[in-house]
Amino acid sequence: MFKGAVKQTILLAMVLAALTGCASTADGIRFGHGPAPTTETDVAKAKQQLIDNAKSSAAKAAIKGAISVQSGPGIIVVGTVGPLRTVDGEKRHAFYVSYNNDAQKFHPGKPNSLTEDNFVKTIAGWTSVEIFSIPGVVNQRL
């Protein structure tokens, strides 16, 4: 019987070691990943990548005659949507301030196109999108 307890202890230690670096969120267990771009260099690289992607996609679509207007940078995410996190009251103001700060980093010197009044009228919250998953093992969310 003592051997079974040792095996269980070893198994528990292995499971805990495997979960190191994970975080439990409203979406479930999430494995750690790199931080969001915060420095001016990181933001500039991310912005340039979006622009390059848009140019490449627009050029390919124009060749096929699919579009006739100039496209800009953007992203389409396909996956399973997580729970909606509503943003109310004082949290909504703080959420807008964070959004505005990020917009200023991405477009320095340009005014934000979404005023706080419009933000409050149009943004109710946020959610995650699961873009990759091996059920019960690992997933990737944006």
C-alpha positions as a Markdown table, in Angstrom:
| # | Residue | x | y | z |
|---|---|---|---|---|
| 1 | Met | 0.0 | 0.0 | 0.0 |
| 2 | Phe | 2.9 | 2.3 | 0.7 |
| 3 | Lys | 4.1 | 1.8 | -2.9 |
| 4 | Gly | 0.8 | 3.1 | -4.3 |
| 5 | Ala | 1.1 | 6.3 | -2.2 |
| 6 | Val | 4.6 | 6.9 | -3.5 |
| 7 | Lys | 3.4 | 6.5 | -7.1 |
| 8 | Gln | 0.5 | 8.9 | -6.5 |
| 9 | Thr | 2.9 | 11.4 | -4.9 |
| 10 | Ile | 5.3 | 11.2 | -7.9 |
| 11 | Leu | 2.4 | 11.5 | -10.3 |
| 12 | Leu | 1.0 | 14.5 | -8.5 |
| 13 | Ala | 4.5 | 16.1 | -8.6 |
| 14 | Met | 4.8 | 15.5 | -12.3 |
| 15 | Val | 1.3 | 17.0 | -13.0 |
| 16 | Leu | 2.2 | 20.1 | -10.9 |
| 17 | Ala | 5.5 | 20.5 | -12.7 |
| 18 | Ala | 3.7 | 20.3 | -16.0 |
| 19 | Leu | 1.3 | 23.0 | -15.0 |
| 20 | Thr | 4.1 | 25.4 | -13.9 |
| 21 | Gly | 3.8 | 28.6 | -15.9 |
| 22 | Cys | 0.0 | 28.2 | -16.5 |
| 23 | Ala | -2.7 | 30.5 | -15.4 |
| 24 | Ser | -6.3 | 29.8 | -14.6 |
| 25 | Thr | -8.6 | 32.2 | -16.3 |
| 26 | Ala | -12.4 | 32.5 | -17.0 |
| 27 | Asp | -11.6 | 30.6 | -20.2 |
| 28 | Gly | -9.9 | 27.7 | -18.3 |
| 29 | Ile | -6.2 | 26.9 | -17.9 |
| 30 | Arg | -4.0 | 29.0 | -20.1 |
| 31 | Phe | -0.3 | 28.4 | -20.8 |
| 32 | Gly | 2.0 | 31.4 | -20.6 |
| 33 | His | 3.1 | 33.3 | -23.7 |
| 34 | Gly | 5.1 | 36.4 | -24.5 |
| 35 | Pro | 4.0 | 39.8 | -23.4 |
| 36 | Ala | 2.0 | 42.2 | -25.6 |
| 37 | Pro | 4.1 | 44.8 | -27.4 |
| 38 | Thr | 4.7 | 47.7 | -25.1 |
| 39 | Thr | 7.9 | 49.5 | -26.2 |
| 40 | Glu | 7.8 | 51.9 | -29.1 |
| 41 | Thr | 10.0 | 49.4 | -31.1 |
| 42 | Asp | 7.7 | 46.5 | -30.4 |
| 43 | Val | 4.6 | 48.5 | -31.4 |
| 44 | Ala | 6.3 | 49.8 | -34.6 |
| 45 | Lys | 7.2 | 46.2 | -35.5 |
| 46 | Ala | 3.6 | 45.0 | -34.9 |
| 47 | Lys | 2.2 | 47.9 | -36.9 |
| 48 | Gln | 4.6 | 47.3 | -39.8 |
| 49 | Gln | 3.7 | 43.6 | -39.9 |
| 50 | Leu | 0.0 | 44.5 | -40.1 |
| 51 | Ile | 0.6 | 46.9 | -42.9 |
| 52 | Asp | 2.8 | 44.4 | -44.8 |
| 53 | Asn | 0.2 | 41.7 | -44.4 |
| 54 | Ala | -2.5 | 44.0 | -45.7 |
| 55 | Lys | -0.5 | 45.0 | -48.7 |
| 56 | Ser | 0.3 | 41.4 | -49.5 |
| 57 | Ser | -3.3 | 40.3 | -49.2 |
| 58 | Ala | -4.6 | 43.3 | -51.1 |
| 59 | Ala | -2.2 | 42.7 | -54.0 |
| 60 | Lys | -3.2 | 39.1 | -54.3 |
| 61 | Ala | -6.9 | 39.9 | -54.2 |
| 62 | Ala | -6.5 | 42.7 | -56.7 |
| 63 | Ile | -4.8 | 40.4 | -59.1 |
| 64 | Lys | -7.8 | 38.1 | -59.0 |
| 65 | Gly | -10.1 | 41.1 | -59.4 |
| 66 | Ala | -11.7 | 40.6 | -55.9 |
| 67 | Ile | -11.3 | 44.1 | -54.7 |
| 68 | Ser | -11.2 | 47.5 | -56.3 |
| 69 | Val | -10.7 | 49.7 | -53.2 |
| 70 | Gln | -7.6 | 50.3 | -51.2 |
| 71 | Ser | -7.5 | 48.2 | -48.1 |
| 72 | Gly | -5.8 | 48.9 | -44.8 |
| 73 | Pro | -4.2 | 46.9 | -42.1 |
| 74 | Gly | -6.5 | 44.6 | -40.1 |
| 75 | Ile | -6.9 | 41.1 | -38.7 |
| 76 | Ile | -9.6 | 38.5 | -38.9 |
| 77 | Val | -9.6 | 35.9 | -36.2 |
| 78 | Val | -11.4 | 32.6 | -36.6 |
| 79 | Gly | -12.1 | 30.3 | -33.6 |
| 80 | Thr | -14.2 | 29.5 | -30.7 |
| 81 | Val | -15.4 | 32.6 | -28.7 |
| 82 | Gly | -15.0 | 32.6 | -24.9 |
| 83 | Pro | -17.3 | 34.2 | -22.4 |
| 84 | Leu | -18.2 | 37.9 | -22.7 |
| 85 | Arg | -16.5 | 40.1 | -20.0 |
| 86 | Thr | -18.8 | 43.1 | -19.6 |
| 87 | Val | -17.2 | 46.5 | -18.7 |
| 88 | Asp | -19.5 | 48.7 | -16.6 |
| 89 | Gly | -19.3 | 52.0 | -14.6 |
| 90 | Glu | -15.8 | 53.1 | -13.5 |
| 91 | Lys | -14.2 | 50.1 | -15.1 |
| 92 | Arg | -15.5 | 51.3 | -18.5 |
| 93 | His | -13.6 | 54.6 | -18.0 |
| 94 | Ala | -10.4 | 52.8 | -17.0 |
| 95 | Phe | -10.9 | 50.4 | -20.0 |
| 96 | Tyr | -11.2 | 53.4 | -22.3 |
| 97 | Val | -8.1 | 55.0 | -20.8 |
| 98 | Ser | -6.1 | 51.8 | -21.5 |
| 99 | Tyr | -7.6 | 51.6 | -25.0 |
| 100 | Asn | -6.7 | 55.2 | -25.7 |
| 101 | Asn | -3.1 | 54.8 | -24.4 |
| 102 | Asp | -2.6 | 51.8 | -26.7 |
| 103 | Ala | -4.1 | 53.7 | -29.6 |
| 104 | Gln | -1.6 | 56.6 | -28.9 |
| 105 | Lys | 1.3 | 54.1 | -29.0 |
| 106 | Phe | 0.1 | 52.6 | -32.3 |
| 107 | His | -0.7 | 56.0 | -33.9 |
| 108 | Pro | 1.6 | 58.6 | -32.2 |
| 109 | Gly | 0.6 | 62.2 | -32.6 |
| 110 | Lys | -2.8 | 61.3 | -34.0 |
| 111 | Pro | -6.1 | 61.8 | -32.1 |
| 112 | Asn | -8.0 | 58.7 | -31.2 |
| 113 | Ser | -10.8 | 58.1 | -33.7 |
| 114 | Leu | -13.1 | 56.7 | -31.0 |
| 115 | Thr | -14.1 | 59.3 | -28.4 |
| 116 | Glu | -15.0 | 58.2 | -24.9 |
| 117 | Asp | -18.7 | 58.9 | -25.5 |
| 118 | Asn | -18.7 | 56.8 | -28.6 |
| 119 | Phe | -16.7 | 54.1 | -26.8 |
| 120 | Val | -19.2 | 53.9 | -24.0 |
| 121 | Lys | -22.1 | 53.7 | -26.6 |
| 122 | Thr | -20.5 | 51.0 | -28.7 |
| 123 | Ile | -18.2 | 48.8 | -26.5 |
| 124 | Ala | -19.9 | 46.6 | -23.9 |
| 125 | Gly | -17.0 | 44.4 | -23.1 |
| 126 | Trp | -14.5 | 42.0 | -24.5 |
| 127 | Thr | -14.0 | 38.3 | -25.1 |
| 128 | Ser | -11.3 | 35.9 | -26.1 |
| 129 | Val | -11.1 | 33.7 | -29.2 |
| 130 | Glu | -9.6 | 30.2 | -29.0 |
| 131 | Ile | -7.6 | 29.7 | -32.3 |
| 132 | Phe | -6.0 | 26.4 | -31.5 |
| 133 | Ser | -6.8 | 23.5 | -29.2 |
| 134 | Ile | -5.9 | 20.0 | -28.3 |
| 135 | Pro | -8.8 | 19.5 | -25.8 |
| 136 | Gly | -7.7 | 19.0 | -22.3 |
| 137 | Val | -4.1 | 19.4 | -23.2 |
| 138 | Val | -3.3 | 22.9 | -24.6 |
| 139 | Asn | -5.0 | 25.8 | -26.3 |
| 140 | Gln | -4.1 | 29.2 | -27.7 |
| 141 | Arg | -6.4 | 32.2 | -27.2 |
| 142 | Leu | -6.3 | 35.8 | -28.5 |
